[in-house]
Amino acid sequence: MPLKIYRRNGSLIYSYRGTVSKRRLRGSTGTSVKERAERIAAEVEDRAWKRHLDGPGAVLTFAQVAIKYRAAGKPTRFLNNVEDYWKDTLVRNITPGAIRDAALVLYPNATAATRNRQAIVPIQAVINHAAESEMCPRIRVKRFKIETKSKIPATLEWVEAFMAAAEQPHLAGLALFMFLTGARVSEALSVQWHDIDFKAKTVLIRQTKLGNERRAHLPQSLILRIANIPHANSHDRVFWYRTRNDCLKTWRRTAGRAKIAALSFHSCRHGFATALLQAGVDPVTVAKLGGWKSVRHLFETYGHAKDDATITDLISGEKSGSVRTKKNA
């Protein structure tokens, strides 16, 4: 029986009902105009037949798969923009090339890394989540090429010099906290006093980029630094600042006063990973301790080759460096 439109008692809005391909359909057209309601009912019927004859993917929209993705509790940090862009576009019409074009439209002045992270990754994740339920085929999208830049990691010596020049104890504590826990600046600034367990020497870090949490160890030197930070009257944040912009000028000014390189906040996290890797800690453990989702990303970004060519002496069991062995003396 084809879909028919009708009005419920006391309502001006037309609804539709009927059976299409052995499926009972009913719903509201959302309009009080009869001609428009008839067209809407016809479109619903047409989609129902396409679904029956060509499979669910024939009528599947991005909005529908995005709803399913959200319902599954998946990360939604960058989802709003891509949902607004695709809306009711059929998933079968969303090609890899169209996704790359969408990234350019959504983020015209952004870097390749931003376009990959905030456009390509969430779009692909939504579609491939639906593909796991066999609602549509999986999709693979070529990422925009990212230009790699040499990053300078902070060292313990740099952090100590920075802390000595810091005028506020919470700023000094912030630098040491990021260096010894690997926390991002946004994660560090969100730490509150009740997140710290001084007895267990741990802190709860909310990993904003990954959408989960982790417990990090607090070395004794860091515990002493944090314990000496006064409680601010206006909030319960350990390091006082609300955003990175609130402390950026002070951060740079402190580095200048210390006469050290003007490293970024992220250099402290970078230094955490570099120091552990060069100390011989395996990348899997470092990734877990610092909250990196990808071990490959950690190793490629934060691994640094040593400059000492004589380190190859380790293969033969000899001491490396300028110290001569008895055999060569």
C-alpha positions as CSV (number, residue, x, y, z in Angstrom):
1,M,0.0,0.0,0.0
2,P,1.6,3.3,-1.0
3,L,2.1,6.0,1.6
4,K,-0.9,8.2,2.3
5,I,-1.0,11.5,4.0
6,Y,-3.5,12.5,6.7
7,R,-4.1,14.8,9.6
8,R,-4.3,13.7,13.2
9,N,-7.3,15.0,15.2
10,G,-6.7,18.6,16.2
11,S,-3.5,18.9,14.2
12,L,-2.7,21.1,11.1
13,I,0.4,19.0,10.3
14,Y,0.2,16.2,7.8
15,S,1.5,12.8,8.7
16,Y,2.1,9.8,6.4
17,R,1.5,6.0,6.8
18,G,1.5,2.9,4.7
19,T,3.5,-0.2,3.7
20,V,6.4,-0.2,1.3
21,S,8.4,-3.3,0.5
22,K,6.7,-5.1,3.4
23,R,7.8,-2.4,5.8
24,R,5.3,-0.4,7.8
25,L,6.1,3.3,7.6
26,R,4.6,6.2,9.5
27,G,5.8,9.6,10.5
28,S,5.3,13.4,10.3
29,T,5.9,15.5,7.2
30,G,6.4,18.5,9.4
31,T,4.2,20.7,7.1
32,S,0.6,21.9,7.0
33,V,0.8,22.4,3.2
34,K,-0.9,19.4,1.4
35,E,1.1,19.6,-1.8
36,R,4.4,19.8,0.1
37,A,3.3,16.9,2.4
38,E,2.5,14.7,-0.6
39,R,6.0,15.4,-2.0
40,I,7.6,14.5,1.3
41,A,5.7,11.3,1.5
42,A,6.7,10.4,-2.0
43,E,10.3,11.0,-1.2
44,V,10.1,8.7,1.9
45,E,8.5,6.0,-0.2
46,D,11.2,6.4,-2.9
47,R,13.9,6.0,-0.3
48,A,12.3,3.0,1.1
49,W,12.2,1.3,-2.3
50,K,15.8,2.2,-3.0
51,R,16.8,0.7,0.4
52,H,14.9,-2.5,-0.5
53,L,16.2,-2.8,-4.0
54,D,19.8,-1.5,-3.7
55,G,20.6,-2.0,0.0
56,P,20.8,0.3,3.0
57,G,23.8,2.1,1.6
58,A,21.7,3.5,-1.2
59,V,19.9,5.9,1.1
60,L,22.4,6.2,4.0
61,T,23.3,9.8,4.9
62,F,26.2,11.2,6.8
63,A,23.8,12.6,9.4
64,Q,22.5,9.1,10.1
65,V,26.0,7.5,10.5
66,A,27.1,10.5,12.6
67,I,24.2,9.8,15.0
68,K,25.2,6.2,15.2
69,Y,28.8,7.2,15.8
70,R,27.8,9.5,18.7
71,A,25.4,6.9,20.2
72,A,28.4,4.5,20.4
73,G,30.2,6.9,22.6
74,K,33.0,7.7,20.1
75,P,35.2,10.9,20.3
76,T,33.2,13.9,19.1
77,R,35.7,16.7,19.6
78,F,35.8,17.8,15.9
79,L,32.5,16.3,14.8
80,N,30.3,19.4,14.8
81,N,32.0,21.1,11.9
82,V,32.0,18.0,9.6
83,E,28.3,17.3,10.5
84,D,27.3,20.8,9.5
85,Y,29.3,20.4,6.3
86,W,27.9,17.1,5.1
87,K,24.4,17.2,6.7
88,D,22.2,14.8,4.6
89,T,24.7,14.0,1.9
90,L,24.6,10.4,0.9
91,V,27.5,8.4,2.2
92,R,28.0,6.8,-1.1
93,N,28.7,10.2,-2.6
94,I,31.4,11.1,-0.1
95,T,34.6,10.1,-1.9
96,P,38.2,10.4,-0.7
97,G,38.6,13.4,-2.9
98,A,35.5,15.0,-1.6
99,I,36.7,14.6,1.9
100,R,40.0,16.3,1.1
101,D,38.1,19.1,-0.5
102,A,35.9,19.4,2.6
103,A,39.1,19.8,4.7
104,L,40.2,22.7,2.6
105,V,36.8,24.4,2.8
106,L,36.4,23.9,6.6
107,Y,40.0,25.0,7.4
108,P,41.2,27.2,4.6
109,N,44.1,28.8,6.6
110,A,45.1,25.8,8.7
111,T,48.1,23.6,8.5
112,A,48.1,20.2,6.9
113,A,48.2,18.6,10.3
114,T,45.1,20.5,11.4
115,R,43.2,19.5,8.3
116,N,44.1,15.9,8.8
117,R,43.2,15.9,12.5
118,Q,40.1,18.0,12.5
119,A,38.5,17.1,9.1
120,I,39.8,13.9,7.5
121,V,40.2,11.8,10.6
122,P,36.7,12.4,12.1
123,I,34.9,12.1,8.7
124,Q,36.7,8.8,8.0
125,A,36.1,7.6,11.5
126,V,32.3,8.2,11.2
127,I,32.0,6.4,7.9
128,N,34.2,3.4,8.9
129,H,32.3,3.0,12.1
130,A,29.1,2.5,10.0
131,A,31.1,0.1,7.8
132,E,31.7,-2.1,10.8
133,S,28.0,-2.8,10.8
134,E,28.0,-3.4,7.1
135,M,26.0,-0.3,6.4
136,C,28.5,1.0,3.8
137,P,31.9,0.2,2.4
138,R,35.0,1.3,4.3
139,I,36.8,4.4,3.1
140,R,40.5,5.3,3.0
141,V,41.6,8.9,2.5
142,K,45.1,10.1,1.7
143,R,46.3,12.6,4.3
144,F,47.8,16.0,3.5
145,K,51.5,15.9,3.6
146,I,52.9,17.3,6.8
147,E,56.2,19.2,6.7
148,T,58.3,17.9,9.5
149,K,60.2,20.6,11.5
150,S,63.0,20.0,13.9
151,K,61.7,20.3,17.5
152,I,63.9,21.2,20.4
153,P,63.1,19.2,23.6
154,A,63.5,20.8,27.0
155,T,66.1,19.3,29.3
156,L,66.3,19.1,33.1
157,E,68.9,21.8,33.0
158,W,66.6,24.1,31.0
159,V,63.7,23.5,33.4
160,E,65.9,24.2,36.4
161,A,67.1,27.5,34.9
162,F,63.5,28.4,34.0
163,M,62.3,27.7,37.6
164,A,65.1,29.7,39.1
165,A,64.0,32.7,37.0
166,A,60.3,32.3,37.6
167,E,58.8,34.9,39.9
168,Q,55.7,32.8,40.7
169,P,55.9,29.3,42.3
170,H,52.9,28.1,40.2
171,L,54.7,29.0,36.9
172,A,57.9,27.2,38.1
173,G,55.8,24.2,39.1
174,L,54.0,24.2,35.7
175,A,57.3,23.8,33.8
176,L,58.5,21.0,36.0
177,F,55.1,19.3,36.0
178,M,54.9,19.1,32.2
179,F,58.6,17.9,32.0
180,L,58.2,15.1,34.6
181,T,54.7,13.9,33.6
182,G,54.6,14.6,29.9
183,A,51.3,16.5,30.3
184,R,50.2,18.9,27.5
185,V,49.8,22.4,28.7
186,S,46.0,22.3,28.5
187,E,46.1,19.1,30.6
188,A,48.4,20.6,33.2
189,L,46.3,23.8,33.5
190,S,43.1,21.7,34.1
191,V,44.7,19.9,37.1
192,Q,42.9,20.7,40.4
193,W,44.0,20.1,43.9
194,H,41.6,17.2,44.4
195,D,43.3,15.5,41.4
196,I,46.5,15.1,43.3
197,D,47.2,12.3,45.8
198,F,50.3,13.4,47.7
199,K,50.4,10.1,49.7
200,A,50.3,7.9,46.6
201,K,52.5,10.4,44.6
202,T,50.0,10.4,41.7
203,V,48.0,12.9,39.7
204,L,44.9,12.5,37.6
205,I,45.5,13.9,34.1
206,R,42.5,14.5,31.8
207,Q,43.8,13.8,28.3
208,T,41.8,16.4,26.3
209,K,43.2,15.3,23.0
210,L,42.3,11.6,23.5
211,G,39.1,12.1,25.5
212,N,40.2,9.9,28.4
213,E,42.2,10.0,31.7
214,R,45.4,8.6,33.0
215,R,47.2,8.5,36.4
216,A,50.8,9.9,36.3
217,H,53.5,9.4,38.9
218,L,54.8,12.5,40.8
219,P,58.6,12.4,41.6
220,Q,59.5,13.7,45.0
221,S,61.0,16.9,43.5
222,L,57.7,17.7,41.8
223,I,55.7,17.0,44.9
224,L,57.8,19.5,46.8
225,R,57.3,22.1,44.1
226,I,53.5,21.6,44.0
227,A,53.3,21.6,47.8
228,N,54.8,25.1,47.8
229,I,52.2,26.6,45.5
230,P,49.7,28.7,47.3
231,H,46.0,28.0,46.8
232,A,44.4,30.7,44.7
233,N,41.3,32.2,46.1
234,S,39.4,32.4,42.8
235,H,39.6,28.8,41.7
236,D,40.9,25.3,42.6
237,R,43.4,25.1,39.7
238,V,46.9,24.0,40.9
239,F,48.8,26.1,38.4
240,W,46.3,29.1,38.5
241,Y,46.1,29.9,34.8
242,R,43.0,29.0,32.9
243,T,44.4,28.9,29.4
244,R,47.8,28.8,27.7
245,N,47.3,32.4,26.5
246,D,47.0,33.5,30.2
247,C,50.6,32.6,30.9
248,L,52.2,32.8,27.4
249,K,53.8,36.2,27.9
250,T,55.0,35.4,31.4
251,W,56.4,32.1,30.1
252,R,58.4,33.9,27.4
253,R,59.5,36.7,29.7
254,T,60.8,34.2,32.2
255,A,62.8,32.3,29.6
256,G,64.3,35.7,28.6
257,R,65.2,36.5,32.2
258,A,66.9,33.2,32.6
259,K,68.8,33.8,29.3
260,I,67.8,30.4,28.0
261,A,66.2,29.4,24.7
262,A,62.5,30.5,24.4
263,L,61.1,27.0,24.2
264,S,57.4,26.4,23.9
265,F,55.2,24.7,26.5
266,H,55.2,21.6,24.3
267,S,59.0,21.4,24.5
268,C,58.6,20.2,28.1
269,R,56.4,17.3,27.0
270,H,58.9,16.7,24.1
271,G,61.7,16.6,26.7
272,F,59.8,14.0,28.8
273,A,59.6,11.6,25.8
274,T,63.1,12.3,24.6
275,A,64.7,11.8,28.0
276,L,62.9,8.5,28.6
277,L,63.7,7.2,25.1
278,Q,67.4,8.1,25.4
279,A,67.5,6.5,28.9
280,G,66.6,3.2,27.2
281,V,62.9,3.0,28.1
282,D,61.0,1.3,25.4
283,P,58.6,3.3,23.2
284,V,55.5,1.3,24.3
285,T,56.1,2.2,27.9
286,V,56.9,5.9,27.1
287,A,53.7,6.1,25.1
288,K,51.7,4.7,28.0
289,L,53.3,7.0,30.6
290,G,52.9,10.1,28.5
291,G,49.4,9.4,27.1
292,W,50.3,9.0,23.5
293,K,47.8,6.9,21.5
294,S,50.3,6.0,18.7
295,V,53.7,4.5,19.6
296,R,54.7,5.1,16.0
297,H,53.9,8.8,16.3
298,L,55.9,9.0,19.5
299,F,58.9,7.3,18.1
300,E,59.0,9.3,14.8
301,T,58.4,12.6,16.5
302,Y,60.3,12.4,19.7
303,G,63.1,10.0,19.1
304,H,66.4,11.7,18.5
305,A,69.6,10.1,17.3
306,K,72.7,10.5,19.5
307,D,75.6,12.5,18.1
308,D,78.3,10.2,19.6
309,A,79.5,8.0,16.7
310,T,81.6,5.9,19.1
311,I,78.4,4.5,20.7
312,T,78.9,1.6,18.2
313,D,81.6,0.3,20.5
314,L,78.8,-1.0,22.6
315,I,78.3,-3.8,20.1
316,S,81.8,-5.2,20.9
317,G,81.4,-4.6,24.6
318,E,83.9,-1.7,24.7
319,K,83.2,1.6,26.4
320,S,82.1,4.4,24.1
321,G,83.2,7.9,24.1
322,S,86.7,9.3,24.5
323,V,87.7,6.8,27.2
324,R,90.2,4.3,25.7
325,T,90.0,0.6,26.6
326,K,92.9,-1.4,27.9
327,K,93.1,-3.2,24.7
328,N,93.8,0.0,22.8
329,A,96.0,1.6,25.4
